[in-house]
C-alpha cells in the first residue's frame, strides 16, 4: 500500500513521494520508492520517465488522488477522479498502459435533488404504441390513425399466432427430449416461473431511464430494471452548485426523443436527450442574472404539447427556456384567455422567512416581468424548514363514499402549498396550507414539541407530514384531508332532486371564489417509534390503485404504510356500523410497522434523500426507487396484482391443459357422433 498522492487542481504536472511499506516480516522502515504524478492529459508518469496511459480519464475530470500498490506479480494503481469515480488499474510497464480492472461510480452516493424517469422505446417496433396513436389522434389525421391502428392489430395478431405455434412446438420437443419427465414436473408445479421477458417488461412500462444529477457534477442515465448505467457525462459547473432537474418530454414523440433539462442557479440551462445523454441545446442568461425560482409550464401549440421552463430572475424578470418557444408561449391561450395572464408563481426565501406570490405580465418588446401580488412573513423565532407542493397527479374519483350511502366531495387544489415553520427555541412547528394564487391561508396547524426536519407528501386531497418529537424522541406523523363542506346524502342524488353541481368531476372553482369556511378539514396525529428520513407516496397511471405512503426510517428500512392507517377520519373508540361499512379503522396512536410491509426486505439503505415513484402501463404496479448512500429499486403493488397474472404463474401447465382439453373435446365429440349414429341404426 502507498500513501495518498494529492494531485493539483489545475491539471499541471504534480508529483509527490510515494512510500512503499516494508514487508510485514521484516523490521525495515518504509523507504521512498519513486515520485508519481499526472500530466495534463491524464497520463501517469514516474520520476524514471515511464508513462502509463489511462483510457477514459479525460471524461472523468482531473485526477484527485492516487494509491500505488506493488507486489512481485504486478504493480497496480487506485485512482480517484474529480467526478467521484474510483478506478483500479494494473500498470503494464512493457506497453505503457494502465489496464482497467474495475470502476466504481461513487458519485451516485451523493445525488442532488429529485431524479426523473422517462420511458424507453418499446421493443416491438412493428407495434404502434399508445403515445404514438395519441399523437395522431390529437393531430386529427383520421386516415393515418386508422392505418396505424390496423397495422398495430395485424402485427399483434401475427406475433401472437407465431408465438403460440412456436411455444407448442418447443413444448412437444421438450417433452420428447426429457422422455415425459418435464410433463410430470409441469403437472406437479415444480417448474416455477421464469419471470417477465424483456418484451413484457417493455410493454408493461417497467423499462425506464432514470436520470440523476450528483453533487460531484456528474449526470447519469440509469436503466431502471437492471441498474446498468446507460450513459454519464461530467459537467464541472454542476459540482456543488444549486441545480434543478426537469422532465420536459416523458416519452418519444415522433422523431423527438425523451428530454430532460438541467438548470443552474447562475442562469445556465442544458437540454439533454434522456436516452443517450447528448446535449440537444444549451442556453444561458445574461451576465449578472441569477435565478430565484424555476417552474415548468405545459401548453398546447398547434396540436402538440410543449413544455417550457420559466425562470424567475433576481431582477423579477421571467426568462423562458428554450428561447425558441417564447413566441409560442406568448401566443398560447387557455379558455380563450392568454396563458401568461393566468400563471402565478411563488418564491420562498428561507433565510428571510418570507414567501412571495407573483403574477406575470407582458411588457413592451415581448419582455415578461413578475409583479408581486402578495407576500407573507412567518413569525419571529421561526424559520422555514420545508415546503411541500401538490403533484397534480391522476385521481380516479372526485368523491368518497361514506357510511349510509352518503358522499363527500374531495377538495383538490393543485395550487395548494404546505409550509412548515420550525422554532428550536420554542420547540414547536407551525404548518400553513397556502393557496399560492391568492396568498390566502386555507388552514393552519400548531404542533408543540415538534421540530425539524419536516417531510411533506401531498396527493389528491390529502397531506401527510412528519416532524420530530423533541420530548419523546420519535417521529410524529400528521394526516390531513380536505373535503367540500356539504355532505351529499344518498336521497339527494336522484331524478327528483337532480345531481348536485359539486358531483360533476369537471367542475372547477377559481381560487378567488374559494371560501375556507366551506371546507371540511379533518386532521389526526400518529407516531412512529423511529425517525423518518424521507417520505413519498406511490403513483399509478390512472389513480385507481390504492395509494401507499412510503417512509424511509433511520434504521435503513423503507416501510409501506396503508392509506387507511393514515385516515384522519379514523374514529376514537369502537367504530359504528356506518363507519365499519366505510372501512374505517378504530384510532390508535402508533402506526404498526409490519415486517411484511418493509419493501427493502433485508436490505438497508442509509441516509435516504429521496424516494421516487414511477407509474407504469399496469394500473396495479408502481416502480419505486430509493436513493441514499446506496440505491434500492423494486416493483410495488399496493392493491395486489389485480390486472395481471403472477410472475410465477405456471404457463406451461396452462398451455398443456388447454391442449389437453381441446384434444379431449374433439375426441369426445367424435365419440358422441358415433354413438348417436349407432343408435339410429338399431
C-alpha positions in Angstrom: 0.0 0.0 0.0 1.1 3.6 -0.6 0.1 6.9 0.9 -2.4 9.1 -0.9 -0.9 11.2 -3.6 -2.8 14.5 -3.9 -2.9 16.0 -7.4 -3.2 19.7 -8.1 -6.5 21.1 -9.4 -5.1 22.9 -12.5 -4.0 19.8 -14.5 -0.3 20.8 -14.2 2.2 18.1 -13.6 2.0 17.2 -9.9 4.2 14.8 -8.0 4.5 13.5 -4.5 6.8 10.9 -2.9 5.2 7.5 -2.9 6.3 5.4 0.1 6.4 1.6 -0.2 5.6 -0.2 3.1 8.2 -2.7 4.2 7.5 -6.4 4.3 5.4 -7.3 7.4 8.0 -9.9 8.4 11.0 -7.5 8.4 11.7 -4.6 10.8 12.9 -2.3 8.0 11.5 1.2 7.8 9.5 2.4 4.9 11.6 3.9 2.1 10.9 6.2 -0.7 10.2 4.2 -3.9 9.8 6.9 -6.5 7.8 10.0 -7.5 4.4 9.6 -9.1 2.4 12.3 -10.9 -0.2 13.0 -13.5 0.1 15.1 -16.6 -2.5 17.5 -18.0 -3.7 14.7 -20.4 -4.4 12.3 -17.5 -1.3 10.2 -18.0 0.5 8.7 -15.1 4.3 9.4 -15.0 7.0 8.4 -12.6 10.4 10.0 -12.0 12.1 7.4 -14.2 10.2 8.9 -17.2 7.9 5.9 -17.5 4.3 6.9 -18.6 1.1 4.9 -18.3 -1.9 5.9 -20.4 -5.3 5.8 -18.7 -8.2 5.4 -21.1 -11.4 7.4 -20.4 -9.5 9.6 -17.9 -10.2 12.9 -19.7 -14.0 12.4 -19.5 -13.8 12.0 -15.7 -12.1 15.3 -14.9 -8.7 15.7 -13.3 -7.2 13.1 -11.1 -7.7 13.9 -7.4 -5.9 11.1 -5.7 -3.7 8.1 -6.2 -2.6 4.9 -4.4 0.2 2.7 -5.7 0.2 -1.0 -4.8 3.2 -3.1 -5.7 3.7 -6.8 -5.4 6.0 -9.4 -7.0 3.4 -10.2 -9.6 2.3 -6.8 -10.7 2.1 -3.1 -9.9 -1.4 -1.6 -9.5 -2.9 1.9 -9.0 -6.1 3.0 -7.3 -7.2 6.3 -8.8 -9.9 8.8 -7.7 -11.2 11.4 -10.1 -13.0 14.8 -9.7 -16.3 13.2 -10.9 -16.3 10.9 -7.9 -15.3 7.7 -9.8 -12.9 5.2 -8.3 -10.7 3.2 -10.7 -8.4 0.3 -10.1 -5.9 -0.4 -12.8 -2.9 -2.7 -13.4 0.2 -0.8 -14.7 1.8 -2.5 -17.7 5.4 -1.4 -17.9 6.1 -3.0 -21.3 3.2 -1.4 -23.2 2.9 1.7 -21.1 -0.8 1.2 -20.5 -2.9 1.1 -17.4 -5.3 -1.9 -17.8 -8.6 -1.0 -16.0 -9.8 -3.9 -13.8 -12.9 -2.2 -12.3 -14.6 1.2 -11.9 -17.0 2.3 -9.2 -19.2 5.4 -9.7 -19.1 6.7 -6.1 -20.8 9.9 -7.2 -24.1 8.0 -7.1 -23.9 8.1 -3.3 -24.4 11.9 -3.4 -27.4 12.5 -5.6 -28.7 16.1 -5.6 -32.4 16.9 -5.8 -35.0 14.6 -7.2 -34.4 12.2 -10.1 -36.7 12.0 -13.1 -37.7 9.0 -15.3 -38.5 8.7 -19.0 -40.0 5.7 -20.8 -37.7 3.7 -23.0 -38.9 2.9 -26.6 -40.9 -0.3 -26.9 -39.1 -3.4 -28.1 -41.7 -4.4 -30.6 -41.0 -1.9 -33.4 -43.9 -3.3 -35.6 -46.4 -2.3 -33.0 -47.7 1.2 -32.6 -47.5 2.5 -29.0 -50.4 4.2 -27.3 -48.4 7.5 -27.2 -48.0 7.4 -31.0 -51.7 6.8 -31.5 -52.5 9.6 -29.1 -50.2 12.0 -31.1 -52.0 11.0 -34.4 -55.4 11.5 -32.7 -54.5 14.9 -31.4 -53.4 16.0 -34.9 -56.8 14.9 -36.3 -55.4 12.7 -39.1 -58.1 10.1 -39.2 -56.7 8.1 -42.1 -53.2 7.9 -40.5 -54.8 6.9 -37.2 -56.9 4.1 -38.9 -53.9 2.8 -40.8 -51.6 2.9 -37.7 -54.2 1.1 -35.6 -54.9 -1.5 -38.3 -51.1 -2.1 -38.7 -50.8 -2.5 -34.9 -53.6 -5.0 -34.6 -52.3 -7.1 -37.6 -48.8 -7.1 -36.1 -50.2 -8.1 -32.7 -52.3 -11.0 -34.1 -49.4 -12.2 -36.3 -47.0 -12.2 -33.3 -49.5 -14.0 -31.1 -50.2 -16.8 -33.6 -46.5 -17.3 -34.4 -45.6 -17.2 -30.8 -48.3 -19.8 -29.9 -47.1 -22.1 -32.7 -43.5 -21.7 -31.6 -44.4 -22.4 -27.9 -46.4 -25.5 -28.8 -43.5 -26.8 -31.0 -41.0 -26.2 -28.2 -43.1 -27.9 -25.6 -43.5 -31.0 -27.8 -39.8 -31.1 -28.4 -39.1 -30.6 -24.7 -41.5 -33.5 -23.7 -39.8 -35.8 -26.2 -36.3 -34.9 -25.2 -37.0 -35.5 -21.5 -39.0 -38.7 -22.0 -42.0 -37.2 -20.4 -40.3 -36.1 -17.1 -40.8 -32.4 -17.9 -44.6 -33.1 -18.3 -44.7 -34.7 -14.8 -42.9 -31.7 -13.3 -45.2 -29.2 -15.0 -48.3 -31.1 -13.7 -46.8 -31.1 -10.1 -46.0 -27.4 -10.4 -42.3 -28.0 -9.9 -41.0 -25.8 -12.7 -41.8 -22.5 -11.2 -41.9 -19.2 -13.1 -39.3 -17.8 -15.4 -40.2 -14.1 -14.7 -41.2 -11.5 -17.2 -39.4 -11.4 -20.6 -37.8 -8.2 -21.9 -40.7 -7.8 -24.2 -43.2 -8.0 -21.3 -41.2 -5.5 -19.3 -41.2 -3.1 -22.2 -44.9 -3.4 -22.8 -45.8 -3.1 -19.1 -43.7 0.1 -18.9 -41.2 -1.3 -16.5 -38.2 -0.3 -18.5 -37.3 3.4 -17.8 -34.3 5.6 -17.9 -33.7 7.3 -14.6 -31.7 10.5 -14.9 -29.8 11.6 -11.8 -27.6 14.7 -11.1 -24.9 14.3 -8.4 -23.2 17.0 -6.3 -20.0 16.0 -7.9 -21.3 17.4 -11.2 -21.8 14.1 -12.9 -25.1 13.2 -14.6 -26.2 9.6 -15.0 -28.8 7.8 -17.2 -29.6 4.5 -15.5 -31.8 1.6 -16.7 -34.4 1.0 -14.1 -34.8 -2.8 -14.3 -31.1 -3.8 -14.3 -29.5 -0.7 -12.7 -27.0 -0.5 -15.6 -25.5 2.9 -16.4 -26.5 3.7 -19.9 -24.7 7.0 -20.2 -22.9 9.5 -18.0 -21.5 13.0 -18.5 -19.3 15.1 -16.3 -20.1 18.8 -16.1 -17.8 20.7 -13.6 -20.2 23.6 -13.5 -22.8 21.4 -11.8 -20.4 20.4 -9.0 -21.6 21.7 -5.6 -23.9 24.1 -7.3 -27.7 24.6 -6.9 -29.1 22.6 -9.8 -32.6 21.5 -10.7 -33.6 18.7 -13.0 -36.8 18.9 -15.0 -38.7 16.5 -17.3 -39.6 18.2 -20.5 -40.6 15.2 -22.6 -41.5 11.9 -21.0 -41.5 9.6 -24.0 -40.5 9.5 -27.6 -42.9 11.6 -29.7 -42.4 11.1 -33.4 -38.8 11.8 -34.1 -38.3 13.7 -30.9 -36.6 11.7 -28.1 -37.4 11.9 -24.4 -35.9 15.1 -23.0 -34.7 16.5 -19.6 -33.4 19.9 -18.7 -30.8 20.9 -16.1 -31.0 24.5 -14.7 -28.2 26.0 -12.6 -28.6 28.9 -10.2 -26.2 31.1 -12.3 -28.6 31.0 -15.2 -27.4 28.1 -17.3 -29.9 25.6 -18.9 -29.0 22.5 -20.8 -31.4 20.2 -22.6 -30.3 16.5 -22.8 -31.5 13.5 -24.8 -32.6 11.3 -21.9 -31.8 8.1 -23.8 -28.2 9.0 -24.7 -27.2 12.0 -22.6 -26.4 14.0 -25.7 -26.8 17.8 -25.2 -29.6 19.0 -27.5 -29.5 22.7 -26.6 -27.5 24.8 -24.2 -28.6 28.4 -23.2 -27.5 30.9 -20.6 -28.9 34.1 -19.1 -27.1 37.4 -19.5 -24.2 38.1 -17.1 -25.2 39.2 -13.6 -28.6 37.5 -13.7 -29.3 34.8 -11.2 -32.3 32.5 -11.0 -34.5 32.6 -7.9 -37.1 30.0 -8.8 -37.9 27.8 -11.8 -41.1 26.2 -12.9 -42.4 24.1 -15.8 -45.4 25.0 -17.8 -47.1 22.8 -20.4 -49.4 24.2 -23.1 -50.9 23.2 -26.5 -49.2 24.6 -29.6 -50.7 23.6 -33.0 -51.9 20.3 -31.6 -48.6 19.4 -29.9 -47.9 19.6 -26.2 -44.9 21.7 -25.4 -43.2 22.1 -22.0 -41.1 25.2 -21.3 -39.2 26.3 -18.2 -40.0 29.6 -16.6 -37.0 31.1 -14.7 -37.7 33.9 -12.2 -34.5 36.0 -12.0 -33.3 38.2 -9.2 -34.4 41.3 -11.1 -38.0 39.9 -11.3 -37.7 39.2 -15.0 -39.2 36.0 -16.3 -37.0 34.1 -18.8 -38.1 31.2 -21.0 -36.1 28.1 -21.8 -35.8 27.2 -24.6 -35.9 30.7 -26.2 -37.2 29.3 -29.4 -40.5 28.5 -27.7 -41.1 32.0 -26.4 -43.3 33.2 -29.3 -45.5 30.0 -29.0 -45.7 30.5 -25.2 -46.8 34.2 -25.5 -49.5 33.3 -28.1 -50.9 30.3 -26.2 -54.4 30.6 -24.8 -56.5 28.7 -22.2 -60.3 29.1 -22.3 -59.9 32.0 -24.8 -57.6 33.9 -22.4 -53.9 34.5 -22.7 -51.9 31.9 -20.8 -49.5 34.5 -19.4 -52.3 36.3 -17.6 -53.3 33.1 -15.8 -50.0 32.0 -14.5 -49.0 32.6 -10.9 -45.6 31.7 -9.4 -44.3 31.9 -5.9 -40.8 32.2 -4.3 -39.7 31.1 -0.9 -36.8 32.9 0.9 -36.0 30.7 3.8 -33.3 32.9 5.2 -35.6 35.9 5.4 -38.6 33.8 6.4 -40.8 35.2 3.6 -43.0 33.9 0.9 -43.9 35.9 -2.2 -46.5 35.4 -4.9 -46.1 36.9 -8.4 -48.2 37.5 -11.5 -46.7 37.5 -14.9 -47.3 40.4 -17.3 -46.0 41.0 -20.8 -44.4 44.4 -21.4 -43.1 46.1 -24.5 -40.7 44.1 -26.7 -42.2 40.8 -25.5 -40.4 41.1 -22.1 -42.1 39.2 -19.3 -42.0 40.7 -15.9 -43.1 39.3 -12.5 -45.3 41.6 -10.4 -45.7 40.9 -6.7 -49.3 40.3 -5.8 -49.0 39.0 -2.2 -46.4 38.3 0.5 -46.2 36.6 3.8 -43.7 36.6 6.6 -43.6 33.9 9.3 -43.5 34.8 13.0 -40.2 35.8 14.6 -38.1 33.0 16.2 -39.4 30.6 13.4 -37.5 29.5 10.3 -39.0 28.0 7.2 -38.0 24.3 7.4 -39.8 22.6 4.5 -42.2 23.3 1.6 -44.5 20.8 0.0 -46.2 21.2 -3.3 -49.1 19.3 -4.9 -48.1 17.0 -7.8 -51.5 17.4 -9.6 -51.5 13.7 -10.5 -54.2 11.4 -11.6 -57.3 10.8 -9.5 -59.9 8.1 -10.1 -62.9 9.6 -8.3 -63.7 13.2 -7.2 -65.9 11.8 -4.4 -65.6 9.5 -1.4 -68.4 7.2 -0.4 -69.0 7.2 3.3 -71.3 5.2 5.6 -75.1 5.2 4.9 -74.6 5.8 1.2 -73.7 9.4 1.6 -70.9 11.1 -0.5 -68.2 13.6 0.5 -66.7 15.6 -2.4 -62.9 15.8 -2.3 -61.4 19.3 -2.4 -58.4 19.0 -4.7 -56.4 22.2 -5.1 -53.2 21.8 -7.3 -52.1 25.3 -6.2 -52.0 24.4 -2.6 -48.6 24.6 -0.9 -47.7 23.4 2.6 -45.1 25.4 4.5 -43.6 24.3 7.8 -42.0 26.9 10.1 -40.0 25.5 13.0 -38.7 27.2 16.2 -36.0 25.2 18.0 -36.2 27.8 20.8 -39.9 27.4 21.4 -39.8 23.7 20.4 -42.8 24.0 18.1 -43.8 23.8 14.5 -46.4 25.8 12.5 -47.8 24.2 9.3 -49.7 26.5 7.0 -51.7 25.4 3.9 -51.5 28.3 1.5 -53.2 28.9 -1.9 -50.3 30.5 -3.9 -52.8 32.1 -6.4 -54.3 34.4 -3.8 -51.8 34.0 -0.9 -54.7 33.0 1.4 -54.0 30.7 4.3 -56.6 27.9 3.9 -55.7 26.1 7.2 -53.0 26.3 9.8 -51.9 23.8 12.4 -49.7 24.3 15.5 -47.7 21.4 16.9 -46.0 21.6 20.3 -42.7 19.7 21.0 -42.3 19.2 17.2 -39.1 20.3 15.5 -37.3 19.6 12.2 -36.6 18.0 10.0 -40.1 18.1 8.5 -41.1 16.0 5.5 -44.2 16.5 3.3 -46.1 14.4 0.8 -49.3 15.6 -0.9 -51.7 13.6 -3.1 -55.3 14.1 -4.2 -57.0 15.8 -1.3 -54.5 14.6 1.4 -51.5 16.0 3.1 -49.2 13.8 5.2 -46.2 15.2 7.0 -43.7 14.1 9.6 -41.9 16.0 12.3 -39.5 15.1 15.1 -41.0 15.0 18.6 -38.2 16.6 20.7 -39.8 15.5 24.0 -40.5 11.8 23.3 -37.7 11.3 20.7 -39.9 9.8 18.0 -41.4 10.7 14.6 -44.9 12.3 14.8 -47.0 11.8 11.7 -49.9 14.0 10.9 -52.6 13.3 8.3 -54.9 16.0 6.8 -57.7 15.6 4.3 -59.8 18.3 2.6 -63.4 17.9 1.6 -66.1 20.2 0.4 -68.2 21.3 3.4 -71.6 19.8 2.4 -72.1 16.0 2.7 -74.4 14.8 0.0 -76.9 12.2 1.3 -77.9 9.3 -0.9 -81.5 10.5 -1.3 -80.2 13.8 -2.8 -78.9 12.1 -5.9 -82.0 11.1 -7.9 -84.1 12.3 -10.8 -86.3 14.4 -8.5 -83.6 16.3 -6.6 -81.2 16.2 -9.5 -77.4 15.8 -9.3 -75.6 18.5 -7.2 -73.1 20.6 -9.2 -70.2 19.6 -6.9 -70.6 15.9 -8.1 -69.5 16.8 -11.6 -65.8 15.9 -11.8 -65.2 18.5 -14.5 -66.4 21.4 -12.3 -63.6 23.7 -11.3 -63.5 26.6 -8.8 -61.4 29.6 -9.0 -59.1 30.3 -6.1 -60.5 33.8 -5.9 -64.0 32.3 -5.2 -62.8 29.8 -2.6 -64.2 30.3 0.9 -62.3 28.5 3.6 -65.3 28.2 5.9 -67.0 25.9 3.4 -64.2 23.3 3.7 -64.1 20.4 6.0 -60.5 19.7 7.0 -60.1 16.7 9.5 -56.7 16.2 11.0 -55.3 13.4 13.1 -51.9 12.7 14.6 -50.0 9.4 14.8 -46.4 8.4 15.7 -43.7 6.0 14.6 -41.0 4.9 17.1 -38.3 5.7 14.6 -37.1 8.9 13.0 -38.1 9.3 9.3 -35.5 10.4 6.7 -37.8 10.7 3.6 -41.4 10.5 2.7 -43.2 9.6 -0.6 -46.4 8.1 -2.0 -47.0 5.6 -4.7 -48.4 6.7 -8.0 -50.3 4.8 -10.7 -51.3 5.5 -14.3 -55.0 6.3 -13.7 -55.1 6.8 -9.9 -57.3 3.8 -9.4 -54.9 1.7 -7.2 -54.9 2.5 -3.5 -52.1 4.8 -2.5 -49.4 3.7 0.0 -47.2 6.2 1.8 -43.5 5.2 1.8 -41.4 6.2 4.8 -37.6 5.8 5.0 -36.6 5.0 8.6 -33.4 5.8 10.4 -32.7 2.1 10.6 -32.2 1.9 6.8 -35.6 0.2 6.1 -38.3 1.6 3.9 -41.8 0.8 5.0 -45.1 0.9 3.1 -48.0 2.4 5.2 -51.5 1.6 4.1 -53.5 4.7 3.4 -56.3 3.6 5.7 -54.0 3.8 8.7 -53.4 7.5 7.9 -57.0 8.4 7.5 -57.8 11.4 9.7 -61.4 10.3 10.0 -60.5 7.2 12.0 -63.0 7.1 14.9 -61.9 7.1 18.5 -63.3 4.1 20.2 -65.3 1.3 18.6 -66.4 2.1 15.1 -70.1 2.4 14.5 -71.9 0.3 11.9 -71.7 3.1 9.3 -68.0 3.7 10.0 -67.4 -0.1 9.6 -69.3 0.0 6.4 -67.0 2.7 5.2 -64.0 0.7 6.1 -62.7 3.0 8.9 -60.3 1.5 11.4 -60.5 2.5 15.1 -58.0 5.1 16.1 -54.7 4.1 17.7 -51.8 6.4 18.0 -48.9 4.2 17.0 -48.7 3.2 13.3 -47.9 -0.6 13.2 -44.8 -1.3 11.2 -45.3 -4.9 9.9 -42.1 -6.7 8.7 -44.0 -7.8 5.6 -44.5 -4.1 4.7 -40.8 -3.4 4.6 -40.3 -3.1 0.8 -36.5 -3.2 1.2 -36.8 -6.6 2.9 -33.4 -7.4 4.5 -31.6 -4.6 2.6 -30.7 -1.4 4.3 -30.5 2.0 2.5 -29.0 4.6 4.9 -29.1 8.3 4.7 -32.1 8.2 2.2 -32.5 11.6 0.5 -35.5 10.9 -1.8 -37.9 8.2 -2.7 -39.2 8.2 -6.3 -42.4 6.5 -7.5 -42.8 5.8 -11.2 -46.2 4.8 -12.7 -46.3 2.0 -15.3 -48.7 0.9 -18.0 -50.2 -1.6 -15.5 -52.5 0.2 -13.2 -51.7 -2.1 -10.3 -47.9 -1.7 -10.4 -45.7 1.2 -9.3 -42.0 1.3 -9.6 -40.1 2.6 -6.5 -36.5 3.9 -6.4 -34.9 4.7 -3.1 -31.9 7.0 -3.3 -29.4 7.4 -0.5 -25.9 6.2 0.2 -27.0 3.2 -1.8 -29.9 2.7 -4.2 -32.8 0.2 -4.0 -35.3 -0.5 -6.7 -38.5 -2.6 -6.6 -41.9 -3.0 -8.0 -44.8 -2.4 -5.7 -48.5 -3.4 -5.9 -50.4 -1.7 -3.0 -53.7 -3.3 -4.2 -52.0 -6.5 -5.3 -51.8 -7.5 -9.0 -55.4 -7.3 -10.0 -54.7 -6.7 -13.7 -52.1 -9.4 -14.5 -51.1 -12.9 -13.8 -48.5 -13.6 -11.2 -44.9 -13.6 -12.3 -44.5 -17.2 -11.1 -47.6 -18.3 -12.9 -47.3 -21.8 -14.4 -47.7 -21.0 -18.1 -46.6 -24.4 -19.4 -49.2 -26.2 -17.4 -51.9 -23.8 -18.7 -50.9 -24.5 -22.3 -50.8 -28.2 -21.6 -54.3 -28.1 -20.0 -55.6 -26.1 -22.9 -54.2 -28.5 -25.4 -55.5 -31.5 -23.4 -59.0 -30.0 -23.1 -59.0 -29.2 -26.8 -58.0 -32.8 -27.8 -60.4 -34.3 -25.2 -63.3 -32.2 -26.5 -62.5 -33.2 -30.1 -62.3 -36.9 -29.2 -65.5 -36.8 -27.1 -67.4 -35.0 -29.9 -66.4 -37.8 -32.4 -67.3 -40.5 -29.9 -70.7 -38.8 -29.3 -71.5 -38.6 -33.0 -70.5 -42.2 -33.4 -72.8 -43.3 -30.5 -75.7 -41.3 -31.9 -75.2 -42.8 -35.4 -75.2 -46.3 -33.8 -78.5 -45.6 -32.0 -80.2 -44.6 -35.3 -79.2 -47.9 -37.0 -80.7 -50.0 -34.2 
